[in-house]
């Protein structure tokens, strides 16, 4: 399974959290009723996700299946 799911389990958990939050927002029709708040939520989720992944990345972690070509 480690070859199938690359990355840390916390990064995969982050994906699940994002899906749950977006499902909840869609369930209350947030994208129709409170569009400005919905956009803020999207920006907040994306910014927090990128920061979390960048801050928890350690050199040497495997992030792709194929190695990068060395120049």
mmCIF file of the N, C-alpha and C atoms, coordinates in Angstrom:
data_MODEL
# 
_entry.id   MODEL 
# 
loop_
_atom_site.group_PDB 
_atom_site.id 
_atom_site.type_symbol 
_atom_site.label_atom_id 
_atom_site.label_alt_id 
_atom_site.label_comp_id 
_atom_site.label_asym_id 
_atom_site.label_entity_id 
_atom_site.label_seq_id 
_atom_site.pdbx_PDB_ins_code 
_atom_site.Cartn_x 
_atom_site.Cartn_y 
_atom_site.Cartn_z 
_atom_site.occupancy 
_atom_site.B_iso_or_equiv 
_atom_site.pdbx_formal_charge 
_atom_site.auth_seq_id 
_atom_site.auth_comp_id 
_atom_site.auth_asym_id 
_atom_site.auth_atom_id 
_atom_site.pdbx_PDB_model_num 
ATOM 1   N N  . UNK A 1 1  ? 0.811   -1.194 0.000   1.00 0.00 ? 1  UNK A N  1 
ATOM 2   C CA . UNK A 1 1  ? 0.000   0.000  0.000   1.00 0.00 ? 1  UNK A CA 1 
ATOM 3   C C  . UNK A 1 1  ? 0.858   1.262  0.000   1.00 0.00 ? 1  UNK A C  1 
ATOM 4   N N  . UNK A 1 2  ? 2.073   1.143  0.531   1.00 0.00 ? 2  UNK A N  1 
ATOM 5   C CA . UNK A 1 2  ? 2.935   2.309  0.580   1.00 0.00 ? 2  UNK A CA 1 
ATOM 6   C C  . UNK A 1 2  ? 3.325   2.769  -0.825  1.00 0.00 ? 2  UNK A C  1 
ATOM 7   N N  . UNK A 1 3  ? 3.377   1.844  -1.768  1.00 0.00 ? 3  UNK A N  1 
ATOM 8   C CA . UNK A 1 3  ? 3.694   2.203  -3.152  1.00 0.00 ? 3  UNK A CA 1 
ATOM 9   C C  . UNK A 1 3  ? 2.486   2.839  -3.848  1.00 0.00 ? 3  UNK A C  1 
ATOM 10  N N  . UNK A 1 4  ? 1.299   2.508  -3.361  1.00 0.00 ? 4  UNK A N  1 
ATOM 11  C CA . UNK A 1 4  ? 0.086   3.048  -3.973  1.00 0.00 ? 4  UNK A CA 1 
ATOM 12  C C  . UNK A 1 4  ? -0.220  4.448  -3.454  1.00 0.00 ? 4  UNK A C  1 
ATOM 13  N N  . UNK A 1 5  ? -0.140  4.622  -2.147  1.00 0.00 ? 5  UNK A N  1 
ATOM 14  C CA . UNK A 1 5  ? -0.435  5.911  -1.521  1.00 0.00 ? 5  UNK A CA 1 
ATOM 15  C C  . UNK A 1 5  ? 0.860   6.558  -1.064  1.00 0.00 ? 5  UNK A C  1 
ATOM 16  N N  . UNK A 1 6  ? 1.425   7.411  -1.899  1.00 0.00 ? 6  UNK A N  1 
ATOM 17  C CA . UNK A 1 6  ? 2.642   8.122  -1.532  1.00 0.00 ? 6  UNK A CA 1 
ATOM 18  C C  . UNK A 1 6  ? 2.287   9.274  -0.609  1.00 0.00 ? 6  UNK A C  1 
ATOM 19  N N  . UNK A 1 7  ? 3.186   9.624  0.243   1.00 0.00 ? 7  UNK A N  1 
ATOM 20  C CA . UNK A 1 7  ? 2.966   10.743 1.139   1.00 0.00 ? 7  UNK A CA 1 
ATOM 21  C C  . UNK A 1 7  ? 2.642   10.288 2.544   1.00 0.00 ? 7  UNK A C  1 
ATOM 22  N N  . UNK A 1 8  ? 2.548   11.257 3.420   1.00 0.00 ? 8  UNK A N  1 
ATOM 23  C CA . UNK A 1 8  ? 2.289   10.978 4.828   1.00 0.00 ? 8  UNK A CA 1 
ATOM 24  C C  . UNK A 1 8  ? 0.802   10.721 5.052   1.00 0.00 ? 8  UNK A C  1 
ATOM 25  N N  . UNK A 1 9  ? 0.476   9.899  6.032   1.00 0.00 ? 9  UNK A N  1 
ATOM 26  C CA . UNK A 1 9  ? -0.938  9.680  6.351   1.00 0.00 ? 9  UNK A CA 1 
ATOM 27  C C  . UNK A 1 9  ? -1.656  10.966 6.763   1.00 0.00 ? 9  UNK A C  1 
ATOM 28  N N  . UNK A 1 10 ? -0.934  11.891 7.389   1.00 0.00 ? 10 UNK A N  1 
ATOM 29  C CA . UNK A 1 10 ? -1.580  13.151 7.779   1.00 0.00 ? 10 UNK A CA 1 
ATOM 30  C C  . UNK A 1 10 ? -1.971  13.975 6.557   1.00 0.00 ? 10 UNK A C  1 
ATOM 31  N N  . UNK A 1 11 ? -1.230  13.841 5.468   1.00 0.00 ? 11 UNK A N  1 
ATOM 32  C CA . UNK A 1 11 ? -1.601  14.555 4.245   1.00 0.00 ? 11 UNK A CA 1 
ATOM 33  C C  . UNK A 1 11 ? -2.856  13.944 3.636   1.00 0.00 ? 11 UNK A C  1 
ATOM 34  N N  . UNK A 1 12 ? -2.993  12.622 3.727   1.00 0.00 ? 12 UNK A N  1 
ATOM 35  C CA . UNK A 1 12 ? -4.211  11.970 3.244   1.00 0.00 ? 12 UNK A CA 1 
ATOM 36  C C  . UNK A 1 12 ? -5.383  12.314 4.148   1.00 0.00 ? 12 UNK A C  1 
ATOM 37  N N  . UNK A 1 13 ? -5.149  12.441 5.453   1.00 0.00 ? 13 UNK A N  1 
ATOM 38  C CA . UNK A 1 13 ? -6.207  12.851 6.377   1.00 0.00 ? 13 UNK A CA 1 
ATOM 39  C C  . UNK A 1 13 ? -6.658  14.274 6.079   1.00 0.00 ? 13 UNK A C  1 
ATOM 40  N N  . UNK A 1 14 ? -5.729  15.114 5.676   1.00 0.00 ? 14 UNK A N  1 
ATOM 41  C CA . UNK A 1 14 ? -6.067  16.483 5.288   1.00 0.00 ? 14 UNK A CA 1 
ATOM 42  C C  . UNK A 1 14 ? -7.031  16.479 4.104   1.00 0.00 ? 14 UNK A C  1 
ATOM 43  N N  . UNK A 1 15 ? -6.812  15.577 3.166   1.00 0.00 ? 15 UNK A N  1 
ATOM 44  C CA . UNK A 1 15 ? -7.711  15.436 2.017   1.00 0.00 ? 15 UNK A CA 1 
ATOM 45  C C  . UNK A 1 15 ? -9.125  15.075 2.475   1.00 0.00 ? 15 UNK A C  1 
ATOM 46  N N  . UNK A 1 16 ? -9.222  14.168 3.437   1.00 0.00 ? 16 UNK A N  1 
ATOM 47  C CA . UNK A 1 16 ? -10.526 13.759 3.969   1.00 0.00 ? 16 UNK A CA 1 
ATOM 48  C C  . UNK A 1 16 ? -11.204 14.937 4.676   1.00 0.00 ? 16 UNK A C  1 
ATOM 49  N N  . UNK A 1 17 ? -10.446 15.698 5.454   1.00 0.00 ? 17 UNK A N  1 
ATOM 50  C CA . UNK A 1 17 ? -10.994 16.863 6.158   1.00 0.00 ? 17 UNK A CA 1 
ATOM 51  C C  . UNK A 1 17 ? -11.528 17.878 5.168   1.00 0.00 ? 17 UNK A C  1 
ATOM 52  N N  . UNK A 1 18 ? -10.785 18.139 4.110   1.00 0.00 ? 18 UNK A N  1 
ATOM 53  C CA . UNK A 1 18 ? -11.229 19.096 3.092   1.00 0.00 ? 18 UNK A CA 1 
ATOM 54  C C  . UNK A 1 18 ? -12.525 18.617 2.450   1.00 0.00 ? 18 UNK A C  1 
ATOM 55  N N  . UNK A 1 19 ? -12.610 17.333 2.136   1.00 0.00 ? 19 UNK A N  1 
ATOM 56  C CA . UNK A 1 19 ? -13.827 16.788 1.522   1.00 0.00 ? 19 UNK A CA 1 
ATOM 57  C C  . UNK A 1 19 ? -15.027 16.925 2.450   1.00 0.00 ? 19 UNK A C  1 
ATOM 58  N N  . UNK A 1 20 ? -14.831 16.662 3.738   1.00 0.00 ? 20 UNK A N  1 
ATOM 59  C CA . UNK A 1 20 ? -15.928 16.771 4.702   1.00 0.00 ? 20 UNK A CA 1 
ATOM 60  C C  . UNK A 1 20 ? -16.394 18.220 4.833   1.00 0.00 ? 20 UNK A C  1 
ATOM 61  N N  . UNK A 1 21 ? -15.463 19.160 4.916   1.00 0.00 ? 21 UNK A N  1 
ATOM 62  C CA . UNK A 1 21 ? -15.818 20.576 5.049   1.00 0.00 ? 21 UNK A CA 1 
ATOM 63  C C  . UNK A 1 21 ? -16.563 21.055 3.800   1.00 0.00 ? 21 UNK A C  1 
ATOM 64  N N  . UNK A 1 22 ? -16.076 20.688 2.624   1.00 0.00 ? 22 UNK A N  1 
ATOM 65  C CA . UNK A 1 22 ? -16.744 21.117 1.397   1.00 0.00 ? 22 UNK A CA 1 
ATOM 66  C C  . UNK A 1 22 ? -18.108 20.452 1.230   1.00 0.00 ? 22 UNK A C  1 
ATOM 67  N N  . UNK A 1 23 ? -18.241 19.205 1.671   1.00 0.00 ? 23 UNK A N  1 
ATOM 68  C CA . UNK A 1 23 ? -19.547 18.549 1.627   1.00 0.00 ? 23 UNK A CA 1 
ATOM 69  C C  . UNK A 1 23 ? -20.535 19.263 2.549   1.00 0.00 ? 23 UNK A C  1 
ATOM 70  N N  . UNK A 1 24 ? -20.077 19.613 3.750   1.00 0.00 ? 24 UNK A N  1 
ATOM 71  C CA . UNK A 1 24 ? -20.939 20.321 4.701   1.00 0.00 ? 24 UNK A CA 1 
ATOM 72  C C  . UNK A 1 24 ? -21.348 21.684 4.156   1.00 0.00 ? 24 UNK A C  1 
ATOM 73  N N  . UNK A 1 25 ? -20.426 22.372 3.511   1.00 0.00 ? 25 UNK A N  1 
ATOM 74  C CA . UNK A 1 25 ? -20.750 23.676 2.921   1.00 0.00 ? 25 UNK A CA 1 
ATOM 75  C C  . UNK A 1 25 ? -21.756 23.518 1.789   1.00 0.00 ? 25 UNK A C  1 
ATOM 76  N N  . UNK A 1 26 ? -21.610 22.492 0.998   1.00 0.00 ? 26 UNK A N  1 
ATOM 77  C CA . UNK A 1 26 ? -22.553 22.252 -0.086  1.00 0.00 ? 26 UNK A CA 1 
ATOM 78  C C  . UNK A 1 26 ? -23.908 21.795 0.413   1.00 0.00 ? 26 UNK A C  1 
ATOM 79  N N  . UNK A 1 27 ? -23.921 21.081 1.535   1.00 0.00 ? 27 UNK A N  1 
ATOM 80  C CA . UNK A 1 27 ? -25.168 20.579 2.098   1.00 0.00 ? 27 UNK A CA 1 
ATOM 81  C C  . UNK A 1 27 ? -26.075 21.717 2.581   1.00 0.00 ? 27 UNK A C  1 
ATOM 82  N N  . UNK A 1 28 ? -25.479 22.797 3.046   1.00 0.00 ? 28 UNK A N  1 
ATOM 83  C CA . UNK A 1 28 ? -26.273 23.950 3.486   1.00 0.00 ? 28 UNK A CA 1 
ATOM 84  C C  . UNK A 1 28 ? -26.392 25.004 2.387   1.00 0.00 ? 28 UNK A C  1 
ATOM 85  N N  . UNK A 1 29 ? -25.991 24.637 1.183   1.00 0.00 ? 29 UNK A N  1 
ATOM 86  C CA . UNK A 1 29 ? -26.058 25.523 0.007   1.00 0.00 ? 29 UNK A CA 1 
ATOM 87  C C  . UNK A 1 29 ? -25.307 26.834 0.237   1.00 0.00 ? 29 UNK A C  1 
ATOM 88  N N  . UNK A 1 30 ? -24.155 26.721 0.864   1.00 0.00 ? 30 UNK A N  1 
ATOM 89  C CA . UNK A 1 30 ? -23.348 27.901 1.163   1.00 0.00 ? 30 UNK A CA 1 
ATOM 90  C C  . UNK A 1 30 ? -22.901 28.615 -0.103  1.00 0.00 ? 30 UNK A C  1 
ATOM 91  N N  . UNK A 1 31 ? -22.659 27.849 -1.168  1.00 0.00 ? 31 UNK A N  1 
ATOM 92  C CA . UNK A 1 31 ? -22.193 28.446 -2.420  1.00 0.00 ? 31 UNK A CA 1 
ATOM 93  C C  . UNK A 1 31 ? -23.286 29.264 -3.105  1.00 0.00 ? 31 UNK A C  1 
ATOM 94  N N  . UNK A 1 32 ? -24.536 29.137 -2.650  1.00 0.00 ? 32 UNK A N  1 
ATOM 95  C CA . UNK A 1 32 ? -25.641 29.912 -3.216  1.00 0.00 ? 32 UNK A CA 1 
ATOM 96  C C  . UNK A 1 32 ? -26.050 31.040 -2.286  1.00 0.00 ? 32 UNK A C  1 
ATOM 97  N N  . UNK A 1 33 ? -26.181 30.728 -0.998  1.00 0.00 ? 33 UNK A N  1 
ATOM 98  C CA . UNK A 1 33 ? -26.685 31.701 -0.032  1.00 0.00 ? 33 UNK A CA 1 
ATOM 99  C C  . UNK A 1 33 ? -25.626 32.718 0.393   1.00 0.00 ? 33 UNK A C  1 
ATOM 100 N N  . UNK A 1 34 ? -24.453 32.230 0.713   1.00 0.00 ? 34 UNK A N  1 
ATOM 101 C CA . UNK A 1 34 ? -23.387 33.094 1.230   1.00 0.00 ? 34 UNK A CA 1 
ATOM 102 C C  . UNK A 1 34 ? -22.138 32.902 0.378   1.00 0.00 ? 34 UNK A C  1 
ATOM 103 N N  . UNK A 1 35 ? -22.201 33.369 -0.855  1.00 0.00 ? 35 UNK A N  1 
ATOM 104 C CA . UNK A 1 35 ? -21.120 33.114 -1.811  1.00 0.00 ? 35 UNK A CA 1 
ATOM 105 C C  . UNK A 1 35 ? -19.794 33.722 -1.355  1.00 0.00 ? 35 UNK A C  1 
ATOM 106 N N  . UNK A 1 36 ? -19.823 34.909 -0.793  1.00 0.00 ? 36 UNK A N  1 
ATOM 107 C CA . UNK A 1 36 ? -18.580 35.547 -0.334  1.00 0.00 ? 36 UNK A CA 1 
ATOM 108 C C  . UNK A 1 36 ? -17.922 34.729 0.772   1.00 0.00 ? 36 UNK A C  1 
ATOM 109 N N  . UNK A 1 37 ? -18.709 34.220 1.697   1.00 0.00 ? 37 UNK A N  1 
ATOM 110 C CA . UNK A 1 37 ? -18.172 33.377 2.765   1.00 0.00 ? 37 UNK A CA 1 
ATOM 111 C C  . UNK A 1 37 ? -17.641 32.064 2.210   1.00 0.00 ? 37 UNK A C  1 
ATOM 112 N N  . UNK A 1 38 ? -18.321 31.542 1.188   1.00 0.00 ? 38 UNK A N  1 
ATOM 113 C CA . UNK A 1 38 ? -17.867 30.312 0.557   1.00 0.00 ? 38 UNK A CA 1 
ATOM 114 C C  . UNK A 1 38 ? -16.503 30.508 -0.104  1.00 0.00 ? 38 UNK A C  1 
ATOM 115 N N  . UNK A 1 39 ? -16.324 31.619 -0.805  1.00 0.00 ? 39 UNK A N  1 
ATOM 116 C CA . UNK A 1 39 ? -15.022 31.908 -1.407  1.00 0.00 ? 39 UNK A CA 1 
ATOM 117 C C  . UNK A 1 39 ? -13.942 32.064 -0.345  1.00 0.00 ? 39 UNK A C  1 
ATOM 118 N N  . UNK A 1 40 ? -14.295 32.714 0.758   1.00 0.00 ? 40 UNK A N  1 
ATOM 119 C CA . UNK A 1 40 ? -13.354 32.835 1.863   1.00 0.00 ? 40 UNK A CA 1 
ATOM 120 C C  . UNK A 1 40 ? -12.965 31.482 2.430   1.00 0.00 ? 40 UNK A C  1 
ATOM 121 N N  . UNK A 1 41 ? -13.949 30.590 2.533   1.00 0.00 ? 41 UNK A N  1 
ATOM 122 C CA . UNK A 1 41 ? -13.685 29.238 3.016   1.00 0.00 ? 41 UNK A CA 1 
ATOM 123 C C  . UNK A 1 41 ? -12.739 28.488 2.074   1.00 0.00 ? 41 UNK A C  1 
ATOM 124 N N  . UNK A 1 42 ? -12.975 28.613 0.773   1.00 0.00 ? 42 UNK A N  1 
ATOM 125 C CA . UNK A 1 42 ? -12.115 27.964 -0.221  1.00 0.00 ? 42 UNK A CA 1 
ATOM 126 C C  . UNK A 1 42 ? -10.685 28.499 -0.119  1.00 0.00 ? 42 UNK A C  1 
ATOM 127 N N  . UNK A 1 43 ? -10.544 29.804 -0.029  1.00 0.00 ? 43 UNK A N  1 
ATOM 128 C CA . UNK A 1 43 ? -9.211  30.398 0.091   1.00 0.00 ? 43 UNK A CA 1 
ATOM 129 C C  . UNK A 1 43 ? -8.523  29.979 1.389   1.00 0.00 ? 43 UNK A C  1 
ATOM 130 N N  . UNK A 1 44 ? -9.281  29.944 2.475   1.00 0.00 ? 44 UNK A N  1 
ATOM 131 C CA . UNK A 1 44 ? -8.716  29.538 3.759   1.00 0.00 ? 44 UNK A CA 1 
ATOM 132 C C  . UNK A 1 44 ? -8.263  28.081 3.733   1.00 0.00 ? 44 UNK A C  1 
ATOM 133 N N  . UNK A 1 45 ? -9.107  27.206 3.186   1.00 0.00 ? 45 UNK A N  1 
ATOM 134 C CA . UNK A 1 45 ? -8.745  25.788 3.105   1.00 0.00 ? 45 UNK A CA 1 
ATOM 135 C C  . UNK A 1 45 ? -7.518  25.566 2.227   1.00 0.00 ? 45 UNK A C  1 
ATOM 136 N N  . UNK A 1 46 ? -7.469  26.234 1.098   1.00 0.00 ? 46 UNK A N  1 
ATOM 137 C CA . UNK A 1 46 ? -6.332  26.026 0.195   1.00 0.00 ? 46 UNK A CA 1 
ATOM 138 C C  . UNK A 1 46 ? -5.038  26.588 0.789   1.00 0.00 ? 46 UNK A C  1 
ATOM 139 N N  . UNK A 1 47 ? -5.104  27.758 1.399   1.00 0.00 ? 47 UNK A N  1 
ATOM 140 C CA . UNK A 1 47 ? -3.913  28.359 2.001   1.00 0.00 ? 47 UNK A CA 1 
ATOM 141 C C  . UNK A 1 47 ? -3.411  27.511 3.173   1.00 0.00 ? 47 UNK A C  1 
ATOM 142 N N  . UNK A 1 48 ? -4.327  27.087 4.024   1.00 0.00 ? 48 UNK A N  1 
ATOM 143 C CA . UNK A 1 48 ? -3.947  26.274 5.175   1.00 0.00 ? 48 UNK A CA 1 
ATOM 144 C C  . UNK A 1 48 ? -3.371  24.928 4.727   1.00 0.00 ? 48 UNK A C  1 
ATOM 145 N N  . UNK A 1 49 ? -3.946  24.346 3.684   1.00 0.00 ? 49 UNK A N  1 
ATOM 146 C CA . UNK A 1 49 ? -3.455  23.052 3.192   1.00 0.00 ? 49 UNK A CA 1 
ATOM 147 C C  . UNK A 1 49 ? -2.046  23.165 2.629   1.00 0.00 ? 49 UNK A C  1 
ATOM 148 N N  . UNK A 1 50 ? -1.824  24.177 1.817   1.00 0.00 ? 50 UNK A N  1 
ATOM 149 C CA . UNK A 1 50 ? -0.498  24.363 1.230   1.00 0.00 ? 50 UNK A CA 1 
ATOM 150 C C  . UNK A 1 50 ? 0.534   24.632 2.323   1.00 0.00 ? 50 UNK A C  1 
ATOM 151 N N  . UNK A 1 51 ? 0.191   25.494 3.273   1.00 0.00 ? 51 UNK A N  1 
ATOM 152 C CA . UNK A 1 51 ? 1.122   25.777 4.367   1.00 0.00 ? 51 UNK A CA 1 
ATOM 153 C C  . UNK A 1 51 ? 1.415   24.533 5.194   1.00 0.00 ? 51 UNK A C  1 
ATOM 154 N N  . UNK A 1 52 ? 0.399   23.743 5.474   1.00 0.00 ? 52 UNK A N  1 
ATOM 155 C CA . UNK A 1 52 ? 0.597   22.519 6.257   1.00 0.00 ? 52 UNK A CA 1 
ATOM 156 C C  . UNK A 1 52 ? 1.525   21.548 5.530   1.00 0.00 ? 52 UNK A C  1 
ATOM 157 N N  . UNK A 1 53 ? 1.303   21.368 4.250   1.00 0.00 ? 53 UNK A N  1 
ATOM 158 C CA . UNK A 1 53 ? 2.134   20.429 3.491   1.00 0.00 ? 53 UNK A CA 1 
ATOM 159 C C  . UNK A 1 53 ? 3.563   20.938 3.371   1.00 0.00 ? 53 UNK A C  1 
ATOM 160 N N  . UNK A 1 54 ? 3.727   22.222 3.107   1.00 0.00 ? 54 UNK A N  1 
ATOM 161 C CA . UNK A 1 54 ? 5.070   22.786 2.969   1.00 0.00 ? 54 UNK A CA 1 
ATOM 162 C C  . UNK A 1 54 ? 5.823   22.744 4.307   1.00 0.00 ? 54 UNK A C  1 
ATOM 163 N N  . UNK A 1 55 ? 5.132   23.048 5.391   1.00 0.00 ? 55 UNK A N  1 
ATOM 164 C CA . UNK A 1 55 ? 5.809   23.085 6.692   1.00 0.00 ? 55 UNK A CA 1 
ATOM 165 C C  . UNK A 1 55 ? 6.114   21.699 7.247   1.00 0.00 ? 55 UNK A C  1 
ATOM 166 N N  . UNK A 1 56 ? 5.354   20.683 6.839   1.00 0.00 ? 56 UNK A N  1 
ATOM 167 C CA . UNK A 1 56 ? 5.624   19.336 7.341   1.00 0.00 ? 56 UNK A CA 1 
ATOM 168 C C  . UNK A 1 56 ? 6.500   18.515 6.403   1.00 0.00 ? 56 UNK A C  1 
ATOM 169 N N  . UNK A 1 57 ? 6.875   19.060 5.252   1.00 0.00 ? 57 UNK A N  1 
ATOM 170 C CA . UNK A 1 57 ? 7.754   18.369 4.316   1.00 0.00 ? 57 UNK A CA 1 
ATOM 171 C C  . UNK A 1 57 ? 9.179   18.374 4.856   1.00 0.00 ? 57 UNK A C  1 
ATOM 172 N N  . UNK A 1 58 ? 9.825   17.230 4.761   1.00 0.00 ? 58 UNK A N  1 
ATOM 173 C CA . UNK A 1 58 ? 11.226  17.126 5.163   1.00 0.00 ? 58 UNK A CA 1 
ATOM 174 C C  . UNK A 1 58 ? 12.041  16.700 3.962   1.00 0.00 ? 58 UNK A C  1 
ATOM 175 N N  . UNK A 1 59 ? 13.224  17.249 3.781   1.00 0.00 ? 59 UNK A N  1 
ATOM 176 C CA . UNK A 1 59 ? 14.063  16.830 2.661   1.00 0.00 ? 59 UNK A CA 1 
ATOM 177 C C  . UNK A 1 59 ? 14.283  15.322 2.689   1.00 0.00 ? 59 UNK A C  1 
ATOM 178 N N  . UNK A 1 60 ? 14.149  14.714 1.530   1.00 0.00 ? 60 UNK A N  1 
ATOM 179 C CA . UNK A 1 60 ? 14.314  13.285 1.420   1.00 0.00 ? 60 UNK A CA 1 
ATOM 180 C C  . UNK A 1 60 ? 13.000  12.530 1.370   1.00 0.00 ? 60 UNK A C  1 
ATOM 181 N N  . UNK A 1 61 ? 11.886  13.207 1.674   1.00 0.00 ? 61 UNK A N  1 
ATOM 182 C CA . UNK A 1 61 ? 10.580  12.561 1.577   1.00 0.00 ? 61 UNK A CA 1 
ATOM 183 C C  . UNK A 1 61 ? 10.266  12.259 0.123   1.00 0.00 ? 61 UNK A C  1 
ATOM 184 N N  . UNK A 1 62 ? 9.674   11.117 -0.104  1.00 0.00 ? 62 UNK A N  1 
ATOM 185 C CA . UNK A 1 62 ? 9.303   10.724 -1.469  1.00 0.00 ? 62 UNK A CA 1 
ATOM 186 C C  . UNK A 1 62 ? 7.935   11.324 -1.795  1.00 0.00 ? 62 UNK A C  1 
ATOM 187 N N  . UNK A 1 63 ? 7.881   12.114 -2.867  1.00 0.00 ? 63 UNK A N  1 
ATOM 188 C CA . UNK A 1 63 ? 6.628   12.784 -3.218  1.00 0.00 ? 63 UNK A CA 1 
ATOM 189 C C  . UNK A 1 63 ? 6.111   12.384 -4.593  1.00 0.00 ? 63 UNK A C  1 
ATOM 190 N N  . UNK A 1 64 ? 6.932   11.723 -5.392  1.00 0.00 ? 64 UNK A N  1 
ATOM 191 C CA . UNK A 1 64 ? 6.492   11.275 -6.720  1.00 0.00 ? 64 UNK A CA 1 
ATOM 192 C C  . UNK A 1 64 ? 6.920   9.827  -6.915  1.00 0.00 ? 64 UNK A C  1 
ATOM 193 N N  . UNK A 1 65 ? 6.294   9.158  -7.870  1.00 0.00 ? 65 UNK A N  1 
ATOM 194 C CA . UNK A 1 65 ? 6.664   7.773  -8.167  1.00 0.00 ? 65 UNK A CA 1 
ATOM 195 C C  . UNK A 1 65 ? 7.997   7.702  -8.909  1.00 0.00 ? 65 UNK A C  1 
ATOM 196 N N  . UNK A 1 66 ? 8.178   8.588  -9.867  1.00 0.00 ? 66 UNK A N  1 
ATOM 197 C CA . UNK A 1 66 ? 9.390   8.593  -10.672 1.00 0.00 ? 66 UNK A CA 1 
ATOM 198 C C  . UNK A 1 66 ? 10.359  9.625  -10.120 1.00 0.00 ? 66 UNK A C  1 
ATOM 199 N N  . UNK A 1 67 ? 11.628  9.305  -10.078 1.00 0.00 ? 67 UNK A N  1 
ATOM 200 C CA . UNK A 1 67 ? 12.603  10.296 -9.594  1.00 0.00 ? 67 UNK A CA 1 
ATOM 201 C C  . UNK A 1 67 ? 12.748  11.444 -10.591 1.00 0.00 ? 67 UNK A C  1 
ATOM 202 N N  . UNK A 1 68 ? 13.077  12.592 -10.061 1.00 0.00 ? 68 UNK A N  1 
ATOM 203 C CA . UNK A 1 68 ? 13.348  13.742 -10.909 1.00 0.00 ? 68 UNK A CA 1 
ATOM 204 C C  . UNK A 1 68 ? 14.690  13.528 -11.602 1.00 0.00 ? 68 UNK A C  1 
ATOM 205 N N  . UNK A 1 69 ? 14.814  14.026 -12.828 1.00 0.00 ? 69 UNK A N  1 
ATOM 206 C CA . UNK A 1 69 ? 16.080  13.919 -13.548 1.00 0.00 ? 69 UNK A CA 1 
ATOM 207 C C  . UNK A 1 69 ? 17.062  14.909 -12.960 1.00 0.00 ? 69 UNK A C  1 
ATOM 208 N N  . UNK A 1 70 ? 18.233  14.418 -12.640 1.00 0.00 ? 70 UNK A N  1 
ATOM 209 C CA . UNK A 1 70 ? 19.273  15.288 -12.145 1.00 0.00 ? 70 UNK A CA 1 
ATOM 210 C C  . UNK A 1 70 ? 19.899  16.065 -13.293 1.00 0.00 ? 70 UNK A C  1 
ATOM 211 N N  . UNK A 1 71 ? 20.101  17.381 -13.135 1.00 0.00 ? 71 UNK A N  1 
ATOM 212 C CA . UNK A 1 71 ? 20.711  18.148 -14.243 1.00 0.00 ? 71 UNK A CA 1 
ATOM 213 C C  . UNK A 1 71 ? 22.183  17.834 -14.406 1.00 0.00 ? 71 UNK A C  1 
# 
